[in-house]
Amino acid sequence: MAEYLIARLNASSIATSAKPGQEDFGWFFTFVLDSSEYCVVVGFQPNDPAAGDCWAGWIERQVGFFASILGGRKRGISPKAIALLDEALRSSPEVRDLKWCTPEEL
């Protein structure tokens, strides 16, 4: 999913990480929009018998260490950044049942 989103954003002339990084929760990559850097985090939740396979992800601001400790990753996320990811996902025939929610709704 991260590689797919990188390719889609690059096709729209959005600067991204060359490749996704990997952590224990899944994968992440960064992109720049309107001089702000964002981090997209995605993880795979396989084979739920009731709902099927699922990708879960979120977007954060890319900020420094101290700003991160003070909650800066969750503040100042542009609606344009979310709309950009939404368009990249909704325009794919492979993506179904796309749902956006706030952290409080999870």
Rosetta blueprint (number, residue, H / E / L):
1 M L
2 A H
3 E H
4 Y H
5 L H
6 I H
7 A H
8 R H
9 L H
10 N H
11 A H
12 S L
13 S L
14 I L
15 A L
16 T E
17 S L
18 A L
19 K L
20 P L
21 G E
22 Q E
23 E E
24 D L
25 F L
26 G E
27 W E
28 F E
29 F E
30 T E
31 F E
32 V E
33 L E
34 D L
35 S L
36 S E
37 E E
38 Y E
39 C E
40 V E
41 V E
42 V E
43 G E
44 F E
45 Q E
46 P E
47 N E
48 D E
49 P L
50 A L
51 A L
52 G E
53 D E
54 C E
55 W E
56 A E
57 G E
58 W E
59 I E
60 E E
61 R E
62 Q L
63 V L
64 G L
65 F H
66 F H
67 A H
68 S H
69 I H
70 L L
71 G L
72 G H
73 R H
74 K H
75 R L
76 G L
77 I L
78 S L
79 P H
80 K H
81 A H
82 I H
83 A H
84 L H
85 L H
86 D H
87 E H
88 A H
89 L H
90 R H
91 S L
92 S L
93 P L
94 E L
95 V L
96 R L
97 D L
98 L L
99 K L
100 W L
101 C L
102 T L
103 P H
104 E H
105 E H
106 L L
